[in-house]
Amino acid sequence: MANDAARSGQEGQADVGRVRRRHVLYLSGFDPQGPAHYHALYRDEAARQAAVSGYRLQVGARRRVGPNAAWSLEWQATDDAPQVQTCYEFLRWDDIVRAHWPRGTARLVSTTLRTTATLVANGSLWRILQTSWPAFLALSLPALLVLGTAAAACGLLLLAGWAASQGGALGGALGAGAGGAGVVLVGGWALARTASATQAKVQTAWLMRSASVILRQARGELPVLEDRLDDFARRLRELLDEPSLDEVLVVGHSSGAMLAVSVVARAIHQGPPLLPAQWQRLALLTLGQCIPVLSYQPQATGFRRELQTLRGSGALQWVDFTSPPDGCCFALIDPTAVCDDGAPAAQRRNDLGPKRLSPRFAQAFGADAWRRLRRDKYRCHFQYLMAVERPGHVYDYFALTAGDHRLGDRVQAARGVQEYRRFECFGGPRR
């Protein structure tokens, strides 16, 4: 029997928090896959979650909405409950990703070494280590893999030379050639397999492509992205002017969380100040965020101002879900804490950022399924967008984006994290 909490969200909450019409603006991470992929993912995972949780959720066909794509969602907690209508709009920037997606081993190696060197030289990688060592490891591993592979290749050549010299002493030129070739072939095969397996496990090429673009964004070298963010902000402002909507929910996953921050901050500054009813409709949901990779860049002053806009608004409903086993996110830290840089310790606040919650995936799966999931770091980073095994869980992406309660009401009973220092190193980042 389906869990009652999963059917209705939060029992006993006032009807004022009920949603009948919602509009979601979704921003994917740094991913060249467009709306077709994400529509199929949402449709398939929504069906799995609905079967587990006992509610009804129908996902409509994908269609164009101006330059973006969208699909309808129809949600019912029970057969006799009112229906919730949601338009799920995919804000497209996948074309920008594809334009900055270097291919070929030589270009990837160059991008990896250049990006890592920049992160080291400007001090941001050190600060990332102080904040979260798993995120530091994820960003450092690509360069370590390149340098380690190069060192191993050099060692392989030296070993081949030694084998050739031994073969020459024992069996003449033929033996020398065979010994050296054997070492190169066997060792090269093993080295290539190891490098390929490591890359596939942690997606090092994807991480460096993303980090490279983040650095360009911090330096203001991506005007096409800035223009797109302004367009998204105008779209958000249009929706906030629509009184028939009960909620306008902006969702950003992974690198998309950075873009979601900019979109909401720019919408706040566009036009006249938002009215109380508009603030009530507006909500921001960030998932698996890696915001400090951008906010820690010395040149990212504009982005830090946007973070300050959200931090200081006082009226924005912002919920941030991050999972400690997800090594590609900054788990349970305040992504707006960078705004306290330079302030006296007595003036710093840890209650002004988003409500920080863990999705507690370990409790949402059986033991065997969870062991498999946490070993797959790529899947772990995308689990925020996927179904879980157990009903009534604190995290249900489909109830959050299609259900009958606003974001803040749905997570109201969950206690937010205030201080999480498990992954800090060397006393944490200096403010």
C-alpha positions in Angstrom: 0.0 0.0 0.0 1.4 3.4 -0.9 2.6 5.6 1.8 0.2 8.5 2.7 3.0 11.0 2.9 4.1 10.1 -0.6 0.5 10.5 -1.9 -0.2 13.9 -0.5 3.2 15.4 0.2 2.8 16.8 3.7 -0.3 15.9 5.7 -2.0 18.5 7.7 -0.6 21.5 5.8 -2.9 24.3 5.0 -4.7 24.4 1.7 -3.1 27.7 0.9 0.1 25.8 0.0 -1.7 23.6 -2.6 -0.8 23.9 -6.2 -3.1 23.6 -9.1 -1.0 25.1 -11.9 2.8 25.3 -11.9 5.5 26.2 -14.4 9.0 24.6 -14.1 12.0 26.1 -15.8 14.7 23.4 -15.9 18.4 24.1 -16.5 20.6 21.0 -17.2 24.2 20.7 -16.3 27.1 20.9 -18.8 25.6 18.3 -21.2 25.5 18.3 -25.0 22.3 16.2 -24.8 19.3 18.3 -25.4 15.6 18.2 -24.5 14.9 14.8 -26.3 17.2 13.1 -23.8 15.8 14.8 -20.8 12.2 14.4 -21.8 12.8 10.6 -22.2 14.6 10.5 -18.8 11.8 12.3 -17.0 9.1 10.2 -18.7 10.7 6.9 -17.9 11.7 7.7 -14.3 8.4 9.4 -13.5 6.6 6.1 -14.5 8.9 4.2 -12.1 8.4 6.6 -9.2 4.6 6.7 -9.7 4.5 2.9 -9.5 6.5 2.9 -6.3 4.7 5.9 -4.6 1.1 5.3 -5.7 0.3 8.6 -7.2 -0.7 9.3 -10.9 1.7 11.2 -13.1 1.2 11.5 -16.9 4.0 13.0 -19.0 2.9 14.6 -22.2 4.7 14.8 -25.6 7.6 17.1 -26.1 6.8 20.3 -27.9 8.5 23.6 -28.8 7.9 26.7 -26.7 9.7 29.5 -28.5 13.4 28.6 -28.5 13.0 26.1 -25.7 11.2 22.8 -25.4 8.4 21.8 -22.9 6.1 18.9 -21.9 3.0 18.8 -19.8 2.7 17.0 -16.4 -0.6 15.9 -14.9 -0.4 14.7 -11.3 -2.9 13.3 -8.9 -2.2 12.2 -5.4 -5.2 9.8 -5.4 -8.0 8.9 -7.9 -10.4 11.5 -6.3 -7.9 14.2 -5.6 -7.7 17.4 -7.7 -5.4 17.3 -10.7 -2.2 19.4 -10.8 -1.2 20.8 -14.2 2.5 21.6 -14.7 4.4 22.8 -17.7 8.0 21.6 -17.6 10.1 23.9 -19.8 13.6 22.9 -20.7 15.7 26.0 -21.1 18.1 25.3 -23.9 21.8 26.0 -23.7 22.9 22.6 -25.0 24.0 24.3 -28.3 26.5 26.4 -26.3 27.8 23.3 -24.7 28.3 21.5 -28.0 30.1 24.6 -29.3 32.6 24.3 -26.4 33.0 20.5 -26.4 36.5 19.8 -27.6 37.0 16.4 -29.2 40.1 14.4 -29.9 42.7 13.2 -27.4 45.2 16.0 -28.0 42.7 18.8 -27.5 41.3 17.1 -24.3 44.8 16.7 -22.9 45.6 20.4 -23.7 42.2 21.5 -22.1 42.9 19.4 -19.0 46.4 20.7 -18.4 45.6 24.3 -19.2 42.4 24.3 -17.0 44.1 22.6 -14.0 47.1 25.0 -14.2 44.7 28.0 -14.1 42.9 26.6 -11.1 46.2 26.1 -9.3 47.6 29.5 -10.3 44.6 31.6 -9.2 44.3 29.8 -5.9 40.8 28.5 -6.5 41.8 24.8 -6.4 43.4 25.3 -3.0 40.2 26.9 -1.7 38.1 24.1 -3.2 40.3 21.6 -1.2 39.7 23.6 2.0 36.0 23.5 1.3 35.4 19.9 0.1 38.2 17.4 -0.6 35.9 15.1 -2.8 35.3 18.1 -5.2 39.0 18.8 -5.1 39.8 15.2 -6.0 37.2 15.2 -8.9 38.8 18.4 -10.4 42.4 17.2 -9.8 42.0 13.6 -11.1 41.9 14.5 -14.8 45.3 16.1 -14.8 46.7 13.5 -12.5 45.4 10.8 -14.9 47.1 12.6 -17.9 50.4 13.1 -16.1 50.3 9.6 -14.6 49.6 8.1 -18.0 52.5 10.0 -19.5 54.8 8.9 -16.7 53.7 5.3 -17.1 54.3 5.6 -20.9 57.8 6.9 -20.3 58.5 4.0 -17.9 57.1 1.6 -20.5 59.6 2.9 -23.1 62.5 2.5 -20.7 61.4 -1.0 -19.8 61.1 -1.8 -23.5 64.6 -0.5 -24.0 65.9 -2.7 -21.1 64.0 -5.7 -22.5 65.6 -5.1 -25.9 69.1 -4.9 -24.5 68.5 -8.2 -22.6 67.1 -9.8 -25.7 70.1 -8.6 -27.7 72.5 -10.1 -25.2 70.7 -13.5 -25.3 69.5 -13.9 -28.9 70.8 -11.2 -31.2 68.8 -8.5 -33.1 65.7 -10.6 -33.5 65.4 -11.4 -29.8 66.0 -7.7 -29.0 63.2 -6.6 -31.3 60.8 -9.2 -30.0 61.5 -8.4 -26.4 61.0 -4.6 -26.8 57.9 -5.0 -29.0 56.4 -7.4 -26.5 56.8 -5.0 -23.6 55.4 -2.1 -25.7 52.4 -4.1 -26.9 51.4 -5.7 -23.6 52.2 -2.7 -21.5 50.6 -0.3 -23.9 47.4 -2.3 -24.0 47.3 -2.5 -20.2 48.0 1.2 -19.9 45.3 2.2 -22.4 42.7 -0.1 -20.7 43.5 1.4 -17.3 43.3 5.0 -18.5 40.1 4.3 -20.4 38.4 2.5 -17.4 39.4 5.4 -15.1 38.0 8.0 -17.5 34.8 6.1 -17.9 34.4 5.7 -14.1 34.9 9.4 -13.1 34.2 11.1 -16.5 37.4 13.1 -16.4 36.9 14.4 -19.9 33.4 15.8 -19.1 34.7 17.4 -15.9 37.5 19.2 -17.6 35.3 20.4 -20.5 32.9 21.8 -17.9 35.6 23.4 -15.8 37.2 25.0 -18.8 33.9 26.7 -19.8 33.3 27.8 -16.2 36.7 29.6 -16.2 35.7 31.4 -19.5 32.4 32.3 -17.9 34.2 33.8 -14.9 36.4 35.9 -17.2 33.4 37.2 -19.2 34.5 35.4 -22.4 31.1 33.8 -23.1 28.8 36.7 -24.3 26.5 34.2 -26.0 25.9 32.5 -22.6 25.3 35.9 -20.9 22.8 36.8 -23.5 21.0 33.5 -23.1 20.8 34.0 -19.3 19.3 37.4 -19.8 16.7 35.8 -22.1 15.9 33.1 -19.5 15.5 35.8 -16.9 13.0 37.6 -19.1 11.1 34.4 -19.5 11.0 33.9 -15.7 9.8 37.5 -15.2 7.0 36.9 -17.7 5.8 33.8 -15.8 5.9 35.7 -12.5 3.5 38.2 -14.0 1.0 35.4 -14.6 -1.4 35.3 -11.7 -3.0 32.0 -12.6 0.2 30.1 -11.7 0.5 28.9 -8.1 4.2 28.3 -8.4 7.1 29.1 -10.8 9.9 26.7 -10.0 13.4 27.2 -11.3 15.4 24.0 -11.2 19.2 23.8 -11.8 21.2 20.5 -11.8 25.0 20.4 -11.5 26.5 23.3 -13.5 22.9 24.3 -14.3 22.6 25.4 -10.6 25.1 28.2 -11.4 22.9 29.3 -14.3 19.8 29.0 -12.2 21.2 31.4 -9.7 22.0 34.0 -12.4 18.6 33.6 -14.0 16.7 34.2 -10.7 19.0 37.1 -9.6 18.6 38.8 -13.0 14.9 38.4 -13.0 14.7 40.0 -9.6 16.5 43.1 -11.0 14.5 43.3 -14.2 11.6 45.7 -14.1 9.9 47.0 -10.9 10.5 45.3 -7.6 8.6 42.0 -7.3 5.3 42.1 -5.5 4.6 39.8 -2.5 2.4 37.6 -4.6 5.2 37.2 -7.1 7.7 36.3 -4.4 5.2 33.7 -3.1 5.1 32.0 -6.5 8.8 32.0 -7.0 11.0 29.1 -5.9 14.5 27.9 -6.7 15.6 24.2 -6.5 19.3 23.4 -6.9 20.5 19.8 -7.2 24.1 18.5 -7.0 25.4 22.0 -7.2 29.0 22.9 -7.8 28.6 26.6 -7.5 32.0 27.3 -5.7 33.9 26.2 -8.9 32.6 29.5 -10.4 32.1 31.7 -7.3 35.7 31.0 -6.1 37.2 32.4 -9.4 38.8 35.8 -8.7 37.2 37.3 -11.8 33.7 36.1 -11.0 32.6 39.3 -9.3 29.4 39.6 -11.2 28.3 36.1 -10.2 29.1 36.8 -6.6 26.9 39.8 -6.7 24.1 37.6 -8.1 24.7 35.2 -5.2 24.4 38.2 -2.8 21.1 39.2 -4.4 19.6 35.8 -3.5 21.3 35.6 -0.1 20.0 39.0 0.9 16.5 38.8 -0.6 14.9 37.4 2.5 11.8 36.3 0.5 13.2 33.8 -1.9 12.3 30.1 -1.3 15.5 28.3 -2.2 16.1 24.7 -1.4 19.5 23.0 -2.2 19.8 19.2 -2.3 23.3 17.7 -2.3 24.4 14.1 -1.5 27.7 13.5 0.3 28.4 10.3 -1.8 28.2 12.5 -4.9 31.8 13.5 -5.4 31.0 16.0 -8.2 29.0 18.3 -5.9 29.8 20.5 -2.9 27.8 18.5 -0.4 25.7 20.4 2.2 27.7 23.6 2.2 26.2 27.0 1.9 26.9 28.1 -1.7 26.4 31.8 -0.7 29.0 31.8 2.1 31.5 33.3 -0.3 29.5 36.5 0.1 31.0 36.8 3.6 34.5 37.2 2.3 36.3 40.0 4.1 33.5 40.5 6.7 34.5 40.4 10.4 33.8 37.0 11.9 31.1 38.4 14.2 29.1 39.6 11.2 29.1 36.3 9.2 25.8 34.4 9.0 25.1 30.8 8.2 21.3 31.2 8.0 20.9 33.4 5.0 21.7 30.9 2.2 19.4 28.2 0.8 17.8 25.5 3.0 20.3 22.7 2.6 19.1 19.2 2.6 20.5 15.7 1.9 18.3 13.5 -0.4 19.4 10.6 1.8 19.6 8.2 -1.1 21.1 5.5 1.2 17.6 5.2 2.8 15.7 5.3 -0.5 17.3 2.1 -1.8 17.9 -1.4 -0.7 21.4 -2.2 0.5 22.5 -4.0 -2.7 21.1 -1.3 -5.0 22.7 1.4 -3.0 26.1 -0.2 -3.0 26.0 -0.5 -6.8 24.7 3.1 -7.2 27.4 4.7 -5.0 30.2 3.0 -6.9 28.9 4.5 -10.1 29.9 8.2 -9.6 28.4 9.3 -12.9 25.0 7.7 -12.0 25.3 9.1 -8.4 25.5 12.6 -9.8 22.3 12.1 -11.9 20.3 10.3 -9.3 18.7 13.6 -8.3 16.7 13.3 -11.6 15.7 9.7 -11.2 13.3 7.5 -9.3 14.1 5.8 -5.9 13.0 2.4 -4.7 11.1 3.3 -1.5 7.9 5.3 -1.2 7.4 8.2 1.2 11.1 9.3 1.0 12.2 12.8 1.9 13.4 13.3 -1.7 11.1 12.7 -4.6 12.0 14.7 -7.7 8.7 14.1 -9.4 6.6 15.1 -6.4 8.8 18.3 -6.1 8.3 19.3 -9.7 4.8 18.0 -10.4 3.1 17.5 -7.0 0.4 19.4 -5.2 2.5 21.5 -2.8 4.9 24.3 -3.3 8.6 23.6 -2.8 8.9 25.3 0.6 5.7 23.6 1.9 6.8 20.1 0.8 10.2 20.3 2.6 8.9 22.4 5.6 9.2 19.5 8.1 12.7 18.6 7.0 15.5 20.1 9.1 18.0 22.0 7.1 21.8 21.6 7.6 23.5 24.5 9.2 27.1 23.4 9.8 28.6 20.6 7.7 32.4 20.3 7.9 33.0 16.6 7.2 34.8 17.3 3.9 36.7 20.5 4.9 40.5 20.5 5.0 43.0 22.7 6.8 40.3 24.4 8.8 38.0 25.3 6.0 38.1 28.2 3.5 39.3 31.5 4.9 36.7 34.3 4.8 
